Amino acid sequence: LLVHDRPPASVRSPLIAARERETLERTLSNTSPGGARRYDLPSCYVGSDERYEVFWRPAPAPVIHHTKGTRFLLQHSEMMLVPRDREHVVAMSFDEAGTPAEAYVNINLRPRPTSDGWQWEDLELDVKLVYDPRHGWVPSILDLDEFEQATLSNDLRRTAIAEVERILEDVREGAFPFDSRVLPWLGFAPELFR
């Protein structure tokens, strides 16, 4: 199998030229509802669109877990989509053919830029999406027990529930990034083009 340094021209995004000029390393950080740092995700910034900042985490993708006091490697690459105007962060993985496989949507307060990346405060609720070629994205809501036990205000609970509902609506409507418009961003992931 041949791994291309660059994706074939037929699948290259218009933003590839910027990516080829420089790779910007950034840290994406998740904090607890109280603000304590939970984990850091070293990532490569690849660009943005009207709603999202887009990052790539090539395999093996490191995770620095402050809560557990450990570091480990994910054995898959993932695209991180950090919205500027919503209360979530999306981690999306793809199979070797470049087809979406899973998306993990962390429900959180609106992400905010930091000096070296982005940070978000977790609201203890997540949505996992598994891609089925016949049915599209199949959602499941995770961590309901953690959400129920969390010391969140009623306003934060309403924010979290409303964002889960918006994510499920985005999935039903095929809104970005849960549609084919996410695929050109794979031009930043040369390991998928073998």
C-alpha positions as protocol buffer text, in pm:
chain_id: "A"
residue {
  index: 1
  type: LEU
  ca { x: 0 y: 0 z: 0 }
}
residue {
  index: 2
  type: LEU
  ca { x: 124 y: 345 z: -89 }
}
residue {
  index: 3
  type: VAL
  ca { x: 64 y: 632 z: 151 }
}
residue {
  index: 4
  type: HIS
  ca { x: 55 y: 962 z: -34 }
}
residue {
  index: 5
  type: ASP
  ca { x: 225 y: 1267 z: 113 }
}
residue {
  index: 6
  type: ARG
  ca { x: -70 y: 1458 z: -24 }
}
residue {
  index: 7
  type: PRO
  ca { x: -419 y: 1341 z: -117 }
}
residue {
  index: 8
  type: PRO
  ca { x: -486 y: 1295 z: -489 }
}
residue {
  index: 9
  type: ALA
  ca { x: -581 y: 1621 z: -664 }
}
residue {
  index: 10
  type: SER
  ca { x: -933 y: 1490 z: -727 }
}
residue {
  index: 11
  type: VAL
  ca { x: -1011 y: 1495 z: -356 }
}
residue {
  index: 12
  type: ARG
  ca { x: -806 y: 1793 z: -241 }
}
residue {
  index: 13
  type: SER
  ca { x: -981 y: 2071 z: -55 }
}
residue {
  index: 14
  type: PRO
  ca { x: -924 y: 2435 z: -155 }
}
residue {
  index: 15
  type: LEU
  ca { x: -768 y: 2481 z: 188 }
}
residue {
  index: 16
  type: ILE
  ca { x: -496 y: 2221 z: 124 }
}
residue {
  index: 17
  type: ALA
  ca { x: -251 y: 2488 z: 9 }
}
residue {
  index: 18
  type: ALA
  ca { x: -267 y: 2654 z: 349 }
}
residue {
  index: 19
  type: ARG
  ca { x: -216 y: 2316 z: 519 }
}
residue {
  index: 20
  type: GLU
  ca { x: 86 y: 2240 z: 301 }
}
residue {
  index: 21
  type: ARG
  ca { x: 250 y: 2570 z: 400 }
}
residue {
  index: 22
  type: GLU
  ca { x: 242 y: 2503 z: 772 }
}
residue {
  index: 23
  type: THR
  ca { x: 103 y: 2272 z: 1035 }
}
residue {
  index: 24
  type: LEU
  ca { x: -23 y: 2452 z: 1340 }
}
residue {
  index: 25
  type: GLU
  ca { x: -14 y: 2238 z: 1651 }
}
residue {
  index: 26
  type: ARG
  ca { x: -284 y: 2321 z: 1903 }
}
residue {
  index: 27
  type: THR
  ca { x: -421 y: 2176 z: 2225 }
}
residue {
  index: 28
  type: LEU
  ca { x: -789 y: 2104 z: 2265 }
}
residue {
  index: 29
  type: SER
  ca { x: -882 y: 2084 z: 2634 }
}
residue {
  index: 30
  type: ASN
  ca { x: -1184 y: 1951 z: 2819 }
}
residue {
  index: 31
  type: THR
  ca { x: -1254 y: 2075 z: 3171 }
}
residue {
  index: 32
  type: SER
  ca { x: -1495 y: 1957 z: 3439 }
}
residue {
  index: 33
  type: PRO
  ca { x: -1806 y: 2164 z: 3520 }
}
residue {
  index: 34
  type: GLY
  ca { x: -1597 y: 2327 z: 3795 }
}
residue {
  index: 35
  type: GLY
  ca { x: -1319 y: 2418 z: 3553 }
}
residue {
  index: 36
  type: ALA
  ca { x: -1054 y: 2157 z: 3648 }
}
residue {
  index: 37
  type: ARG
  ca { x: -867 y: 2031 z: 3341 }
}
residue {
  index: 38
  type: ARG
  ca { x: -976 y: 1676 z: 3252 }
}
residue {
  index: 39
  type: TYR
  ca { x: -789 y: 1595 z: 2933 }
}
residue {
  index: 40
  type: ASP
  ca { x: -586 y: 1751 z: 2654 }
}
residue {
  index: 41
  type: LEU
  ca { x: -592 y: 1646 z: 2290 }
}
residue {
  index: 42
  type: PRO
  ca { x: -283 y: 1758 z: 2094 }
}
residue {
  index: 43
  type: SER
  ca { x: -413 y: 1839 z: 1746 }
}
residue {
  index: 44
  type: CYS
  ca { x: -315 y: 1991 z: 1412 }
}
residue {
  index: 45
  type: TYR
  ca { x: -519 y: 2292 z: 1304 }
}
residue {
  index: 46
  type: VAL
  ca { x: -630 y: 2251 z: 943 }
}
residue {
  index: 47
  type: GLY
  ca { x: -877 y: 2533 z: 882 }
}
residue {
  index: 48
  type: SER
  ca { x: -1224 y: 2665 z: 945 }
}
residue {
  index: 49
  type: ASP
  ca { x: -1556 y: 2727 z: 780 }
}
residue {
  index: 50
  type: GLU
  ca { x: -1842 y: 2957 z: 877 }
}
residue {
  index: 51
  type: ARG
  ca { x: -1921 y: 2755 z: 1192 }
}
residue {
  index: 52
  type: TYR
  ca { x: -1634 y: 2524 z: 1286 }
}
residue {
  index: 53
  type: GLU
  ca { x: -1263 y: 2525 z: 1357 }
}
residue {
  index: 54
  type: VAL
  ca { x: -1130 y: 2196 z: 1216 }
}
residue {
  index: 55
  type: PHE
  ca { x: -843 y: 1994 z: 1363 }
}
residue {
  index: 56
  type: TRP
  ca { x: -684 y: 1660 z: 1272 }
}
residue {
  index: 57
  type: ARG
  ca { x: -543 y: 1407 z: 1517 }
}
residue {
  index: 58
  type: PRO
  ca { x: -347 y: 1143 z: 1325 }
}
residue {
  index: 59
  type: ALA
  ca { x: -312 y: 792 z: 1468 }
}
residue {
  index: 60
  type: PRO
  ca { x: -174 y: 710 z: 1709 }
}
residue {
  index: 61
  type: ALA
  ca { x: -353 y: 1008 z: 1863 }
}
residue {
  index: 62
  type: PRO
  ca { x: -231 y: 1104 z: 2211 }
}
residue {
  index: 63
  type: VAL
  ca { x: -466 y: 1178 z: 2500 }
}
residue {
  index: 64
  type: ILE
  ca { x: -331 y: 1342 z: 2815 }
}
residue {
  index: 65
  type: HIS
  ca { x: -583 y: 1253 z: 3086 }
}
residue {
  index: 66
  type: HIS
  ca { x: -527 y: 1482 z: 3387 }
}
residue {
  index: 67
  type: THR
  ca { x: -810 y: 1333 z: 3596 }
}
residue {
  index: 68
  type: LYS
  ca { x: -666 y: 983 z: 3569 }
}
residue {
  index: 69
  type: GLY
  ca { x: -305 y: 1102 z: 3575 }
}
residue {
  index: 70
  type: THR
  ca { x: -220 y: 907 z: 3261 }
}
residue {
  index: 71
  type: ARG
  ca { x: -138 y: 937 z: 2893 }
}
residue {
  index: 72
  type: PHE
  ca { x: -252 y: 695 z: 2625 }
}
residue {
  index: 73
  type: LEU
  ca { x: -280 y: 666 z: 2248 }
}
residue {
  index: 74
  type: LEU
  ca { x: -596 y: 621 z: 2042 }
}
residue {
  index: 75
  type: GLN
  ca { x: -528 y: 376 z: 1762 }
}
residue {
  index: 76
  type: HIS
  ca { x: -740 y: 569 z: 1513 }
}
residue {
  index: 77
  type: SER
  ca { x: -719 y: 914 z: 1360 }
}
residue {
  index: 78
  type: GLU
  ca { x: -993 y: 1162 z: 1427 }
}
residue {
  index: 79
  type: MET
  ca { x: -1120 y: 1492 z: 1298 }
}
residue {
  index: 80
  type: MET
  ca { x: -1214 y: 1738 z: 1570 }
}
residue {
  index: 81
  type: LEU
  ca { x: -1477 y: 2000 z: 1488 }
}
residue {
  index: 82
  type: VAL
  ca { x: -1498 y: 2286 z: 1736 }
}
residue {
  index: 83
  type: PRO
  ca { x: -1794 y: 2521 z: 1677 }
}
residue {
  index: 84
  type: ARG
  ca { x: -1769 y: 2889 z: 1754 }
}
residue {
  index: 85
  type: ASP
  ca { x: -2141 y: 2931 z: 1826 }
}
residue {
  index: 86
  type: ARG
  ca { x: -2274 y: 2605 z: 1971 }
}
residue {
  index: 87
  type: GLU
  ca { x: -2247 y: 2398 z: 2289 }
}
residue {
  index: 88
  type: HIS
  ca { x: -2067 y: 2087 z: 2164 }
}
residue {
  index: 89
  type: VAL
  ca { x: -1745 y: 1948 z: 2015 }
}
residue {
  index: 90
  type: VAL
  ca { x: -1742 y: 1668 z: 1757 }
}
residue {
  index: 91
  type: ALA
  ca { x: -1474 y: 1396 z: 1732 }
}
residue {
  index: 92
  type: MET
  ca { x: -1527 y: 1204 z: 1407 }
}
residue {
  index: 93
  type: SER
  ca { x: -1341 y: 891 z: 1297 }
}
residue {
  index: 94
  type: PHE
  ca { x: -1327 y: 742 z: 949 }
}
residue {
  index: 95
  type: ASP
  ca { x: -1249 y: 401 z: 806 }
}
residue {
  index: 96
  type: GLU
  ca { x: -956 y: 344 z: 570 }
}
residue {
  index: 97
  type: ALA
  ca { x: -1174 y: 423 z: 269 }
}
residue {
  index: 98
  type: GLY
  ca { x: -1253 y: 766 z: 413 }
}
residue {
  index: 99
  type: THR
  ca { x: -1612 y: 679 z: 507 }
}
residue {
  index: 100
  type: PRO
  ca { x: -1737 y: 818 z: 837 }
}
residue {
  index: 101
  type: ALA
  ca { x: -1740 y: 544 z: 1102 }
}
residue {
  index: 102
  type: GLU
  ca { x: -1827 y: 713 z: 1432 }
}
residue {
  index: 103
  type: ALA
  ca { x: -1883 y: 1056 z: 1575 }
}
residue {
  index: 104
  type: TYR
  ca { x: -1863 y: 1135 z: 1943 }
}
residue {
  index: 105
  type: VAL
  ca { x: -2034 y: 1462 z: 2032 }
}
residue {
  index: 106
  type: ASN
  ca { x: -1933 y: 1609 z: 2365 }
}
residue {
  index: 107
  type: ILE
  ca { x: -2201 y: 1840 z: 2507 }
}
residue {
  index: 108
  type: ASN
  ca { x: -2037 y: 2136 z: 2677 }
}
residue {
  index: 109
  type: LEU
  ca { x: -2045 y: 2509 z: 2725 }
}
residue {
  index: 110
  type: ARG
  ca { x: -1951 y: 2707 z: 2416 }
}
residue {
  index: 111
  type: PRO
  ca { x: -1582 y: 2640 z: 2337 }
}
residue {
  index: 112
  type: ARG
  ca { x: -1348 y: 2934 z: 2384 }
}
residue {
  index: 113
  type: PRO
  ca { x: -1010 y: 3004 z: 2230 }
}
residue {
  index: 114
  type: THR
  ca { x: -699 y: 2981 z: 2446 }
}
residue {
  index: 115
  type: SER
  ca { x: -342 y: 3089 z: 2380 }
}
residue {
  index: 116
  type: ASP
  ca { x: -259 y: 2745 z: 2232 }
}
residue {
  index: 117
  type: GLY
  ca { x: -594 y: 2609 z: 2108 }
}
residue {
  index: 118
  type: TRP
  ca { x: -950 y: 2573 z: 2239 }
}
residue {
  index: 119
  type: GLN
  ca { x: -1109 y: 2474 z: 2568 }
}
residue {
  index: 120
  type: TRP
  ca { x: -1459 y: 2371 z: 2668 }
}
residue {
  index: 121
  type: GLU
  ca { x: -1635 y: 2298 z: 2996 }
}
residue {
  index: 122
  type: ASP
  ca { x: -1807 y: 1960 z: 2995 }
}
residue {
  index: 123
  type: LEU
  ca { x: -2178 y: 1934 z: 3076 }
}
residue {
  index: 124
  type: GLU
  ca { x: -2154 y: 1557 z: 3143 }
}
residue {
  index: 125
  type: LEU
  ca { x: -2374 y: 1449 z: 2850 }
}
residue {
  index: 126
  type: ASP
  ca { x: -2262 y: 1301 z: 2517 }
}
residue {
  index: 127
  type: VAL
  ca { x: -2408 y: 1173 z: 2193 }
}
residue {
  index: 128
  type: LYS
  ca { x: -2246 y: 882 z: 2011 }
}
residue {
  index: 129
  type: LEU
  ca { x: -2323 y: 839 z: 1643 }
}
residue {
  index: 130
  type: VAL
  ca { x: -2237 y: 521 z: 1452 }
}
residue {
  index: 131
  type: TYR
  ca { x: -2250 y: 541 z: 1074 }
}
residue {
  index: 132
  type: ASP
  ca { x: -2458 y: 274 z: 900 }
}
residue {
  index: 133
  type: PRO
  ca { x: -2434 y: 290 z: 518 }
}
residue {
  index: 134
  type: ARG
  ca { x: -2801 y: 192 z: 486 }
}
residue {
  index: 135
  type: HIS
  ca { x: -2947 y: 416 z: 757 }
}
residue {
  index: 136
  type: GLY
  ca { x: -2696 y: 698 z: 801 }
}
residue {
  index: 137
  type: TRP
  ca { x: -2598 y: 812 z: 1148 }
}
residue {
  index: 138
  type: VAL
  ca { x: -2751 y: 609 z: 1431 }
}
residue {
  index: 139
  type: PRO
  ca { x: -2747 y: 810 z: 1757 }
}
residue {
  index: 140
  type: SER
  ca { x: -2736 y: 708 z: 2120 }
}
residue {
  index: 141
  type: ILE
  ca { x: -2721 y: 936 z: 2423 }
}
residue {
  index: 142
  type: LEU
  ca { x: -2442 y: 855 z: 2668 }
}
residue {
  index: 143
  type: ASP
  ca { x: -2358 y: 934 z: 3029 }
}
residue {
  index: 144
  type: LEU
  ca { x: -2713 y: 1000 z: 3147 }
}
residue {
  index: 145
  type: ASP
  ca { x: -2615 y: 871 z: 3492 }
}
residue {
  index: 146
  type: GLU
  ca { x: -2321 y: 1115 z: 3514 }
}
residue {
  index: 147
  type: PHE
  ca { x: -2547 y: 1395 z: 3396 }
}
residue {
  index: 148
  type: GLU
  ca { x: -2808 y: 1317 z: 3664 }
}
residue {
  index: 149
  type: GLN
  ca { x: -2542 y: 1308 z: 3938 }
}
residue {
  index: 150
  type: ALA
  ca { x: -2353 y: 1620 z: 3823 }
}
residue {
  index: 151
  type: THR
  ca { x: -2378 y: 1938 z: 4027 }
}
residue {
  index: 152
  type: LEU
  ca { x: -2511 y: 2153 z: 3744 }
}
residue {
  index: 153
  type: SER
  ca { x: -2752 y: 2441 z: 3772 }
}
residue {
  index: 154
  type: ASN
  ca { x: -3096 y: 2405 z: 3617 }
}
residue {
  index: 155
  type: ASP
  ca { x: -2990 y: 2652 z: 3346 }
}
residue {
  index: 156
  type: LEU
  ca { x: -2688 y: 2436 z: 3254 }
}
residue {
  index: 157
  type: ARG
  ca { x: -2904 y: 2124 z: 3250 }
}
residue {
  index: 158
  type: ARG
  ca { x: -3148 y: 2297 z: 3013 }
}
residue {
  index: 159
  type: THR
  ca { x: -2854 y: 2409 z: 2794 }
}
residue {
  index: 160
  type: ALA
  ca { x: -2723 y: 2052 z: 2774 }
}
residue {
  index: 161
  type: ILE
  ca { x: -3061 y: 1899 z: 2693 }
}
residue {
  index: 162
  type: ALA
  ca { x: -3135 y: 2165 z: 2431 }
}
residue {
  index: 163
  type: GLU
  ca { x: -2799 y: 2102 z: 2263 }
}
residue {
  index: 164
  type: VAL
  ca { x: -2860 y: 1726 z: 2251 }
}
residue {
  index: 165
  type: GLU
  ca { x: -3194 y: 1798 z: 2083 }
}
residue {
  index: 166
  type: ARG
  ca { x: -3022 y: 2031 z: 1832 }
}
residue {
  index: 167
  type: ILE
  ca { x: -2758 y: 1767 z: 1754 }
}
residue {
  index: 168
  type: LEU
  ca { x: -3026 y: 1503 z: 1694 }
}
residue {
  index: 169
  type: GLU
  ca { x: -3208 y: 1747 z: 1467 }
}
residue {
  index: 170
  type: ASP
  ca { x: -2883 y: 1822 z: 1279 }
}
residue {
  index: 171
  type: VAL
  ca { x: -2836 y: 1449 z: 1227 }
}
residue {
  index: 172
  type: ARG
  ca { x: -3196 y: 1401 z: 1103 }
}
residue {
  index: 173
  type: GLU
  ca { x: -3160 y: 1696 z: 863 }
}
residue {
  index: 174
  type: GLY
  ca { x: -2815 y: 1594 z: 743 }
}
residue {
  index: 175
  type: ALA
  ca { x: -2661 y: 1923 z: 852 }
}
residue {
  index: 176
  type: PHE
  ca { x: -2284 y: 1973 z: 852 }
}
residue {
  index: 177
  type: PRO
  ca { x: -2080 y: 1794 z: 978 }
}
residue {
  index: 178
  type: PHE
  ca { x: -2323 y: 1501 z: 957 }
}
residue {
  index: 179
  type: ASP
  ca { x: -2335 y: 1506 z: 577 }
}
residue {
  index: 180
  type: SER
  ca { x: -2105 y: 1461 z: 279 }
}
residue {
  index: 181
  type: ARG
  ca { x: -1970 y: 1818 z: 311 }
}
residue {
  index: 182
  type: VAL
  ca { x: -1735 y: 1685 z: 580 }
}
residue {
  index: 183
  type: LEU
  ca { x: -1554 y: 1468 z: 323 }
}
residue {
  index: 184
  type: PRO
  ca { x: -1342 y: 1740 z: 156 }
}
residue {
  index: 185
  type: TRP
  ca { x: -1181 y: 1801 z: 494 }
}
residue {
  index: 186
  type: LEU
  ca { x: -1032 y: 1452 z: 461 }
}
residue {
  index: 187
  type: GLY
  ca { x: -790 y: 1611 z: 218 }
}
residue {
  index: 188
  type: PHE
  ca { x: -598 y: 1690 z: 535 }
}
residue {
  index: 189
  type: ALA
  ca { x: -572 y: 1323 z: 626 }
}
residue {
  index: 190
  type: PRO
  ca { x: -320 y: 1162 z: 389 }
}
residue {
  index: 191
  type: GLU
  ca { x: -313 y: 833 z: 579 }
}
residue {
  index: 192
  type: LEU
  ca { x: -666 y: 764 z: 450 }
}
residue {
  index: 193
  type: PHE
  ca { x: -552 y: 771 z: 87 }
}
residue {
  index: 194
  type: ARG
  ca { x: -369 y: 441 z: 30 }
}
